[in-house]
Amino acid sequence: MSIPSVLSTRNTVLALAAFTALAGAARADVLDDVKAHGVVKCGVTQAAPGFSAEDNTGTRKGFDIDLCKAIAASTLGDETKIQLVPMDLKTAFAGLPTGAVDVLTHRFTWTQSRDVSGLKFPKVMFFDGQGFAVTTKSKANKVADLNNATICTAQGSTSELIVADYFRAHKLKYKIVTFASQEQAWDAFVSKRCDAAINDRSGLAARLAALPNRDEFKVLTETVSNEPIGPIVAQGQPRWEAVVRFTLNALVAAEELGVTQANVDEQRSSPSPDVQRLLGVTGDFGTKLGLGNDWAYKAIKAVGNYGDVWDRNVGPKTPLRLERGRNALIAHGGLMMSIPVR
């Protein structure tokens, strides 16, 4: 990719974020809106099994859906009071400040340009990294083997810039082919319109899991970037940002403290001060968020702790078969830890 093309990608991302900043100030308090309308509107990825995808009954399930349910449970006391809006990158960033959605529980990377230009990331929910998928018949066994390859990705995504930076740094040549969404880019790759596809490694695993011929494709072992992924809210909404942050935080804290979906009722009688504060038995931490003091209890009761959500949607017993890795609790060698509830 040429330098002007790379700059165009950067400008696309910055322009979208700038629009978010301009529009964000016009929206009323989101927490009040959610309570008034009795529903949490979540922007989600269109089709990523394990994260956000419809099952055989047409019900959308996944990691990102569970986070939306947890936010609804903590805010409204009912995890079913959600509206799921499948979105691509452009519609997601444009729709957030206008009120089309209240929060993006989508699979977007927390970057500096996005953060300072109107998109606020309350907390990392998934530590990921980008990788490349190729066909098993391909002679590529490492990224260096992709010299002169054609690579599919979404226009304006972080993947587009990562390809440019990585290939330039390693003196590799390539041709980029961009599409309006990651779904379209993936379909083009599967149709053999390009030699490789780049995406978050979890995203590649999700897309491979949905293929009937998944054995015809593989993911190269190298991870070429760090991708901290988390929910996004509009700038200028500190109350709503705090609700989203501490709802996700409660799921992580629950895992640290051994509180699960199965035992959360029993744990309300725990002698542990940390558990008592988390579940609202003592303290007024919910009130300070504009919620009931049992907000975290309701979120955990609805979806379980962070480990429960992981195992149910993307863990070793699911089609994605993802190990925790960097997403393990810090006590277990990972990066995931909670902000203390005190």
GUMI-187993 format. One record per residue (C-alpha): residue in three letters; x, y, z. Coordinates in Angstrom, 3 decimals. Each point is the difference from the previous one (the first is absolute). Example, Ala and Ser with C-alpha at 12.3 -4.5 7.8 and 13.67 -1.06 7.14 Angstrom:
<sites>
rest=ala	xx=12.300	yy=-4.500	zz=7.800
rest=ser	xx=1.370	yy=3.440	zz=-0.660
</sites>
This chain:
<sites>
rest=met	xx=0.000	yy=0.000	zz=0.000
rest=ser	xx=1.223	yy=3.490	zz=-0.829
rest=ile	xx=0.548	yy=2.688	zz=2.628
rest=pro	xx=-3.024	yy=2.020	zz=-1.265
rest=ser	xx=-2.138	yy=-3.135	zz=0.382
rest=val	xx=1.132	yy=-0.475	zz=3.570
rest=leu	xx=-0.739	yy=3.629	zz=0.767
rest=ser	xx=-3.441	yy=-0.445	zz=-1.532
rest=thr	xx=-0.658	yy=-2.869	zz=2.399
rest=arg	xx=1.106	yy=2.103	zz=2.959
rest=asn	xx=-2.149	yy=2.894	zz=-1.153
rest=thr	xx=-3.040	yy=-2.271	zz=-0.349
rest=val	xx=0.320	yy=-1.156	zz=3.603
rest=leu	xx=0.651	yy=3.515	zz=1.288
rest=ala	xx=-2.904	yy=1.462	zz=-1.976
rest=leu	xx=-2.416	yy=-2.544	zz=1.443
rest=ala	xx=1.238	yy=0.659	zz=3.514
rest=ala	xx=-0.166	yy=3.761	zz=-0.504
rest=phe	xx=-3.614	yy=-0.305	zz=-1.107
rest=thr	xx=-0.671	yy=-1.934	zz=3.197
rest=ala	xx=1.510	yy=2.809	zz=2.059
rest=leu	xx=-2.094	yy=2.667	zz=-1.687
rest=ala	xx=-3.240	yy=-1.935	zz=0.291
rest=gly	xx=0.550	yy=-1.329	zz=3.520
rest=ala	xx=-0.573	yy=3.313	zz=1.725
rest=ala	xx=-3.506	yy=0.244	zz=-1.447
rest=arg	xx=-1.360	yy=-3.148	zz=1.643
rest=ala	xx=-1.703	yy=0.097	zz=3.383
rest=asp	xx=1.180	yy=-2.109	zz=2.928
rest=val	xx=0.102	yy=-3.582	zz=-1.281
rest=leu	xx=-0.622	yy=-1.614	zz=3.381
rest=asp	xx=-3.181	yy=2.038	zz=0.397
rest=asp	xx=-1.023	yy=-0.911	zz=-3.568
rest=val	xx=0.522	yy=-3.708	zz=0.612
rest=lys	xx=-2.070	yy=0.103	zz=3.178
rest=ala	xx=-2.746	yy=2.030	zz=-1.677
rest=his	xx=-0.269	yy=-2.297	zz=-3.020
rest=gly	xx=0.518	yy=-3.217	zz=1.964
rest=val	xx=2.435	yy=-1.511	zz=-2.499
rest=val	xx=3.759	yy=-0.085	zz=-0.654
rest=lys	xx=0.860	yy=0.302	zz=-3.688
rest=cys	xx=3.239	yy=-1.802	zz=-0.804
rest=gly	xx=1.928	yy=0.205	zz=-3.250
rest=val	xx=1.454	yy=-3.455	zz=-0.712
rest=thr	xx=2.050	yy=-1.645	zz=-2.702
rest=gln	xx=-2.031	yy=-1.426	zz=-2.859
rest=ala	xx=1.128	yy=-3.632	zz=-0.060
rest=ala	xx=2.776	yy=-1.287	zz=2.252
rest=pro	xx=-0.835	yy=-3.366	zz=1.638
rest=gly	xx=0.887	yy=-0.002	zz=3.678
rest=phe	xx=-0.287	yy=3.791	zz=0.157
rest=ser	xx=-3.153	yy=1.026	zz=-1.866
rest=ala	xx=-1.814	yy=-2.358	zz=-2.357
rest=glu	xx=-3.454	yy=-1.495	zz=-0.436
rest=asp	xx=-0.553	yy=-3.636	zz=0.956
rest=asn	xx=-2.315	yy=-2.437	zz=-1.795
rest=thr	xx=-3.044	yy=1.615	zz=1.624
rest=gly	xx=0.964	yy=3.499	zz=-1.107
rest=thr	xx=1.065	yy=1.019	zz=3.513
rest=arg	xx=3.158	yy=2.097	zz=0.100
rest=lys	xx=2.492	yy=-1.291	zz=2.563
rest=gly	xx=3.627	yy=0.507	zz=0.958
rest=phe	xx=2.545	yy=1.699	zz=2.231
rest=asp	xx=-0.973	yy=3.489	zz=-1.170
rest=ile	xx=-3.698	yy=-0.787	zz=0.468
rest=asp	xx=0.604	yy=-1.142	zz=3.580
rest=leu	xx=1.698	yy=3.310	zz=0.786
rest=cys	xx=-3.049	yy=1.828	zz=-1.364
rest=lys	xx=-2.237	yy=-2.175	zz=2.185
rest=ala	xx=2.154	yy=0.731	zz=3.053
rest=ile	xx=-0.295	yy=3.755	zz=-0.597
rest=ala	xx=-3.784	yy=-0.303	zz=-0.312
rest=ala	xx=-0.198	yy=-2.085	zz=3.171
rest=ser	xx=2.073	yy=2.459	zz=2.025
rest=thr	xx=-1.814	yy=3.050	zz=-1.375
rest=leu	xx=-3.595	yy=-1.198	zz=-0.429
rest=gly	xx=-0.062	yy=-3.151	zz=2.113
rest=asp	xx=-0.897	yy=-2.159	zz=-3.007
rest=glu	xx=2.517	yy=-1.499	zz=-2.434
rest=thr	xx=-2.678	yy=-0.479	zz=-2.658
rest=lys	xx=-0.565	yy=3.741	zz=-0.412
rest=ile	xx=2.492	yy=0.363	zz=-2.821
rest=gln	xx=-0.128	yy=0.985	zz=-3.654
rest=leu	xx=2.807	yy=-1.478	zz=-2.088
rest=val	xx=1.040	yy=1.997	zz=-3.061
rest=pro	xx=2.472	yy=-1.772	zz=-2.350
rest=met	xx=2.417	yy=2.602	zz=-1.389
rest=asp	xx=3.153	yy=0.319	zz=-2.050
rest=leu	xx=2.808	yy=2.418	zz=0.905
rest=lys	xx=-1.367	yy=3.095	zz=-1.723
rest=thr	xx=-3.611	yy=-0.348	zz=1.137
rest=ala	xx=1.127	yy=-0.816	zz=3.548
rest=phe	xx=2.163	yy=3.079	zz=0.427
rest=ala	xx=-2.613	yy=2.234	zz=-1.629
rest=gly	xx=-2.947	yy=-1.493	zz=1.905
rest=leu	xx=1.403	yy=0.218	zz=3.518
rest=pro	xx=-0.166	yy=3.805	zz=0.505
rest=thr	xx=-3.388	yy=0.347	zz=-1.689
rest=gly	xx=-1.710	yy=-2.394	zz=2.384
rest=ala	xx=-0.475	yy=-2.806	zz=-2.530
rest=val	xx=1.715	yy=-2.092	zz=2.671
rest=asp	xx=0.985	yy=0.679	zz=3.610
rest=val	xx=3.155	yy=-2.107	zz=0.084
rest=leu	xx=2.119	yy=-1.972	zz=-2.435
rest=thr	xx=0.759	yy=-3.458	zz=1.365
rest=his	xx=1.581	yy=-0.536	zz=-3.400
rest=arg	xx=3.483	yy=-1.318	zz=-0.762
rest=phe	xx=1.847	yy=3.295	zz=-0.379
rest=thr	xx=3.569	yy=0.722	zz=1.084
rest=trp	xx=0.780	yy=2.700	zz=2.550
rest=thr	xx=2.398	yy=2.365	zz=-1.772
rest=gln	xx=1.323	yy=3.436	zz=0.859
rest=ser	xx=-1.581	yy=1.695	zz=-3.023
rest=arg	xx=-3.420	yy=-1.413	zz=0.831
rest=asp	xx=0.262	yy=0.801	zz=3.699
rest=val	xx=0.963	yy=3.649	zz=-0.403
rest=ser	xx=-2.500	yy=0.676	zz=-2.779
rest=gly	xx=-3.324	yy=-0.733	zz=1.636
rest=leu	xx=-0.159	yy=-3.742	zz=0.681
rest=lys	xx=0.418	yy=-1.081	zz=3.625
rest=phe	xx=1.107	yy=-3.525	zz=0.919
rest=pro	xx=-1.013	yy=-0.675	zz=3.618
rest=lys	xx=2.033	yy=-3.213	zz=0.476
rest=val	xx=1.734	yy=-2.748	zz=-1.974
rest=met	xx=-2.182	yy=-3.096	zz=-0.282
rest=phe	xx=2.272	yy=-2.025	zz=-2.286
rest=phe	xx=3.761	yy=0.119	zz=-0.619
rest=asp	xx=0.517	yy=-1.060	zz=-3.582
rest=gly	xx=2.498	yy=0.303	zz=-2.850
rest=gln	xx=-0.185	yy=-0.038	zz=-3.777
rest=gly	xx=0.950	yy=-2.976	zz=-2.116
rest=phe	xx=-0.360	yy=-1.348	zz=-3.521
rest=ala	xx=-2.170	yy=-2.795	zz=-1.368
rest=val	xx=1.012	yy=-1.894	zz=-3.146
rest=thr	xx=-1.123	yy=-3.176	zz=-1.736
rest=thr	xx=1.586	yy=-3.266	zz=1.094
rest=lys	xx=1.103	yy=-0.477	zz=-3.600
rest=ser	xx=1.935	yy=3.251	zz=0.195
rest=lys	xx=3.778	yy=-0.216	zz=0.177
rest=ala	xx=-0.085	yy=2.691	zz=2.713
rest=asn	xx=0.963	yy=-1.341	zz=3.420
rest=lys	xx=1.152	yy=3.323	zz=1.468
rest=val	xx=-0.748	yy=3.646	zz=-0.706
rest=ala	xx=3.240	yy=0.441	zz=-1.935
rest=asp	xx=-1.384	yy=-2.482	zz=-2.527
rest=leu	xx=-2.736	yy=2.529	zz=-0.881
rest=asn	xx=2.417	yy=2.127	zz=-2.032
rest=asn	xx=-1.889	yy=1.177	zz=-3.125
rest=ala	xx=-3.295	yy=-1.331	zz=1.410
rest=thr	xx=-3.433	yy=1.534	zz=-0.476
rest=ile	xx=-1.618	yy=0.701	zz=3.382
rest=cys	xx=-3.682	yy=0.636	zz=0.752
rest=thr	xx=-1.179	yy=2.257	zz=2.825
rest=ala	xx=-2.612	yy=2.632	zz=0.897
rest=gln	xx=0.477	yy=3.551	zz=-1.215
rest=gly	xx=0.913	yy=2.452	zz=2.757
rest=ser	xx=0.709	yy=-2.746	zz=2.525
rest=thr	xx=3.091	yy=-0.223	zz=2.187
rest=ser	xx=0.882	yy=-3.131	zz=-2.008
rest=glu	xx=0.633	yy=2.102	zz=-3.093
rest=leu	xx=2.607	yy=2.106	zz=1.794
rest=ile	xx=1.557	yy=-3.022	zz=1.734
rest=val	xx=0.607	yy=-1.706	zz=-3.351
rest=ala	xx=1.650	yy=3.141	zz=-1.374
rest=asp	xx=2.229	yy=0.485	zz=3.044
rest=tyr	xx=1.007	yy=-3.659	zz=0.380
rest=phe	xx=0.769	yy=-0.657	zz=-3.657
rest=arg	xx=1.959	yy=3.212	zz=-0.376
rest=ala	xx=2.040	yy=-0.716	zz=3.143
rest=his	xx=0.821	yy=-3.503	zz=-1.249
rest=lys	xx=0.639	yy=1.127	zz=-3.598
rest=leu	xx=-2.818	yy=-2.144	zz=-1.393
rest=lys	xx=-2.162	yy=0.824	zz=-2.989
rest=tyr	xx=-3.752	yy=-0.509	zz=-0.096
rest=lys	xx=-3.264	yy=1.138	zz=-1.540
rest=ile	xx=-2.852	yy=1.065	zz=2.266
rest=val	xx=-3.637	yy=-0.556	zz=-1.005
rest=thr	xx=-2.489	yy=1.808	zz=2.246
rest=phe	xx=-3.723	yy=-0.509	zz=0.534
rest=ala	xx=-2.753	yy=1.840	zz=1.846
rest=ser	xx=0.000	yy=-2.509	zz=2.880
rest=gln	xx=2.043	yy=-2.829	zz=1.474
rest=glu	xx=-2.793	yy=-2.370	zz=-1.020
rest=gln	xx=0.384	yy=0.966	zz=-3.646
rest=ala	xx=3.783	yy=-0.233	zz=0.245
rest=trp	xx=-0.248	yy=-3.487	zz=1.493
rest=asp	xx=-2.450	yy=-1.184	zz=-2.635
rest=ala	xx=2.393	yy=1.219	zz=-2.694
rest=phe	xx=2.868	yy=-1.900	zz=1.606
rest=val	xx=-2.019	yy=-3.207	zz=0.287
rest=ser	xx=-0.948	yy=0.434	zz=-3.673
rest=lys	xx=3.754	yy=0.056	zz=-0.829
rest=arg	xx=-0.029	yy=3.633	zz=-1.151
rest=cys	xx=3.101	yy=0.597	zz=2.107
rest=asp	xx=2.850	yy=-2.034	zz=1.463
rest=ala	xx=-0.504	yy=0.942	zz=3.652
rest=ala	xx=-2.342	yy=1.759	zz=2.407
rest=ile	xx=1.065	yy=2.007	zz=3.047
rest=asn	xx=-2.092	yy=0.454	zz=3.135
rest=asp	xx=0.192	yy=-0.402	zz=3.752
rest=arg	xx=0.998	yy=-3.584	zz=0.747
rest=ser	xx=-3.227	yy=-0.541	zz=1.933
rest=gly	xx=-1.938	yy=1.322	zz=-2.990
rest=leu	xx=1.808	yy=-2.391	zz=-2.333
rest=ala	xx=-0.788	yy=-2.891	zz=2.346
rest=ala	xx=-3.659	yy=1.035	zz=0.056
rest=arg	xx=-0.252	yy=0.175	zz=-3.778
rest=leu	xx=1.799	yy=-3.305	zz=-0.482
rest=ala	xx=-2.361	yy=-1.649	zz=2.485
rest=ala	xx=-2.947	yy=0.974	zz=-2.201
rest=leu	xx=1.415	yy=-1.585	zz=-3.159
rest=pro	xx=-1.113	yy=-3.503	zz=-1.017
rest=asn	xx=3.405	yy=-0.417	zz=-1.667
rest=arg	xx=2.088	yy=1.502	zz=2.815
rest=asp	xx=2.723	yy=-2.617	zz=-0.519
rest=glu	xx=0.814	yy=1.700	zz=-3.310
rest=phe	xx=1.277	yy=3.075	zz=1.858
rest=lys	xx=2.535	yy=0.755	zz=2.715
rest=val	xx=1.240	yy=2.940	zz=2.073
rest=leu	xx=3.725	yy=0.780	zz=-0.099
rest=thr	xx=1.621	yy=-0.211	zz=3.425
rest=glu	xx=1.398	yy=3.534	zz=0.208
rest=thr	xx=-1.902	yy=2.801	zz=1.724
rest=val	xx=0.906	yy=3.287	zz=-1.668
rest=ser	xx=-1.613	yy=2.526	zz=2.363
rest=asn	xx=-1.546	yy=0.586	zz=3.409
rest=glu	xx=-3.748	yy=0.603	zz=-0.098
rest=pro	xx=-1.682	yy=1.017	zz=3.288
rest=ile	xx=-3.724	yy=-0.299	zz=-0.716
rest=gly	xx=-2.799	yy=1.420	zz=2.085
rest=pro	xx=-3.457	yy=1.565	zz=0.044
rest=ile	xx=-0.325	yy=3.565	zz=-1.272
rest=val	xx=-2.203	yy=2.892	zz=1.110
rest=ala	xx=-0.262	yy=3.537	zz=-1.329
rest=gln	xx=2.136	yy=2.778	zz=1.410
rest=gly	xx=-1.613	yy=2.296	zz=2.556
rest=gln	xx=-2.012	yy=-2.717	zz=1.769
rest=pro	xx=1.934	yy=-0.585	zz=3.261
rest=arg	xx=-2.907	yy=-1.625	zz=1.870
rest=trp	xx=-0.727	yy=-2.490	zz=-2.765
rest=glu	xx=3.703	yy=-0.631	zz=-0.558
rest=ala	xx=0.334	yy=-0.885	zz=3.700
rest=val	xx=-2.991	yy=-2.373	zz=-0.147
rest=val	xx=1.484	yy=-1.883	zz=-2.967
rest=arg	xx=3.475	yy=-0.047	zz=1.570
rest=phe	xx=-1.083	yy=-1.317	zz=3.371
rest=thr	xx=-2.475	yy=-2.513	zz=-1.401
rest=leu	xx=2.819	yy=-1.641	zz=-1.944
rest=asn	xx=2.246	yy=0.475	zz=3.003
rest=ala	xx=-2.526	yy=-1.822	zz=2.210
rest=leu	xx=0.205	yy=-3.100	zz=-2.198
rest=val	xx=3.786	yy=-0.056	zz=0.345
rest=ala	xx=-0.141	yy=0.682	zz=3.748
rest=ala	xx=-2.500	yy=-2.818	zz=0.411
rest=glu	xx=2.395	yy=-2.481	zz=-1.598
rest=glu	xx=2.825	yy=1.217	zz=2.232
rest=leu	xx=-2.199	yy=-0.506	zz=3.072
rest=gly	xx=-1.458	yy=-3.367	zz=-1.029
rest=val	xx=-3.511	yy=1.360	zz=-0.553
rest=thr	xx=-1.755	yy=-1.765	zz=-2.879
rest=gln	xx=-3.418	yy=0.007	zz=-1.610
rest=ala	xx=-0.699	yy=-3.264	zz=1.835
rest=asn	xx=0.966	yy=1.154	zz=3.493
rest=val	xx=-0.706	yy=3.746	zz=-0.025
rest=asp	xx=-3.079	yy=-0.337	zz=2.236
rest=glu	xx=1.935	yy=-2.027	zz=2.542
rest=gln	xx=2.910	yy=2.447	zz=-0.158
rest=arg	xx=-2.211	yy=2.830	zz=1.257
rest=ser	xx=0.499	yy=-1.593	zz=3.422
rest=ser	xx=3.783	yy=-0.092	zz=-0.381
rest=pro	xx=2.004	yy=1.434	zz=2.910
rest=ser	xx=2.481	yy=1.510	zz=-2.486
rest=pro	xx=-0.155	yy=3.812	zz=0.052
rest=asp	xx=1.027	yy=0.057	zz=-3.682
rest=val	xx=-2.863	yy=-2.283	zz=-0.986
rest=gln	xx=-2.470	yy=1.945	zz=2.161
rest=arg	xx=0.964	yy=3.284	zz=-1.681
rest=leu	xx=-0.103	yy=-1.531	zz=-3.496
rest=leu	xx=-3.466	yy=-1.494	zz=0.474
rest=gly	xx=-1.448	yy=3.067	zz=1.721
rest=val	xx=-0.441	yy=-1.566	zz=3.424
rest=thr	xx=2.003	yy=2.871	zz=1.477
rest=gly	xx=0.920	yy=3.442	zz=-1.331
rest=asp	xx=-1.730	yy=2.295	zz=-2.449
rest=phe	xx=2.127	yy=-0.551	zz=-3.088
rest=gly	xx=-3.018	yy=-0.479	zz=-2.242
rest=thr	xx=-1.613	yy=3.205	zz=1.167
rest=lys	xx=3.140	yy=1.905	zz=-0.942
rest=leu	xx=-0.368	yy=-1.372	zz=-3.547
rest=gly	xx=-3.650	yy=1.025	zz=-0.182
rest=leu	xx=-1.076	yy=-3.652	zz=0.377
rest=gly	xx=-1.324	yy=-2.271	zz=2.722
rest=asn	xx=2.591	yy=-1.359	zz=2.406
rest=asp	xx=-0.668	yy=-3.519	zz=-1.296
rest=trp	xx=1.031	yy=0.992	zz=-3.560
rest=ala	xx=3.000	yy=-2.344	zz=-0.088
rest=tyr	xx=-1.995	yy=-2.864	zz=1.512
rest=lys	xx=-2.558	yy=0.345	zz=-2.792
rest=ala	xx=2.682	yy=0.060	zz=-2.710
rest=ile	xx=1.708	yy=-3.118	zz=1.371
rest=lys	xx=-3.343	yy=-1.746	zz=0.506
rest=ala	xx=-0.818	yy=0.714	zz=-3.662
rest=val	xx=3.203	yy=-1.134	zz=-1.728
rest=gly	xx=2.453	yy=-1.278	zz=2.612
rest=asn	xx=3.535	yy=1.196	zz=0.595
rest=tyr	xx=2.603	yy=0.725	zz=-2.670
rest=gly	xx=1.159	yy=-3.619	zz=-0.025
rest=asp	xx=-3.591	yy=-1.229	zz=-0.371
rest=val	xx=-0.489	yy=2.290	zz=-3.012
rest=trp	xx=3.285	yy=-1.150	zz=-1.536
rest=asp	xx=-0.638	yy=-3.714	zz=0.444
rest=arg	xx=-3.565	yy=0.176	zz=-1.302
rest=asn	xx=0.819	yy=1.921	zz=-3.170
rest=val	xx=3.616	yy=-0.422	zz=-1.089
rest=gly	xx=1.679	yy=-2.452	zz=2.383
rest=pro	xx=1.615	yy=-3.405	zz=-0.597
rest=lys	xx=-3.365	yy=-1.819	zz=-0.101
rest=thr	xx=-1.417	yy=2.286	zz=-2.722
rest=pro	xx=0.677	yy=-0.122	zz=-3.750
rest=leu	xx=2.523	yy=2.852	zz=0.416
rest=arg	xx=2.057	yy=-1.969	zz=2.563
rest=leu	xx=1.771	yy=3.127	zz=1.293
rest=glu	xx=2.310	yy=-0.243	zz=2.992
rest=arg	xx=0.013	yy=2.943	zz=2.399
rest=gly	xx=3.618	yy=1.037	zz=-0.672
rest=arg	xx=0.357	yy=3.725	zz=0.659
rest=asn	xx=-3.670	yy=0.077	zz=1.013
rest=ala	xx=0.629	yy=-2.137	zz=3.077
rest=leu	xx=-0.174	yy=1.707	zz=3.369
rest=ile	xx=3.240	yy=1.691	zz=0.977
rest=ala	xx=0.277	yy=-2.493	zz=2.873
rest=his	xx=0.153	yy=-2.753	zz=-2.636
rest=gly	xx=2.607	yy=1.659	zz=-2.202
rest=gly	xx=-2.333	yy=2.076	zz=-2.188
rest=leu	xx=-0.787	yy=3.712	zz=-0.250
rest=met	xx=-3.605	yy=0.078	zz=1.227
rest=met	xx=-0.601	yy=1.671	zz=3.343
rest=ser	xx=-2.750	yy=2.006	zz=1.648
rest=ile	xx=-0.118	yy=3.485	zz=1.454
rest=pro	xx=-0.631	yy=-0.473	zz=3.749
rest=val	xx=-3.566	yy=0.594	zz=1.166
rest=arg	xx=0.703	yy=2.128	zz=3.028
</sites>
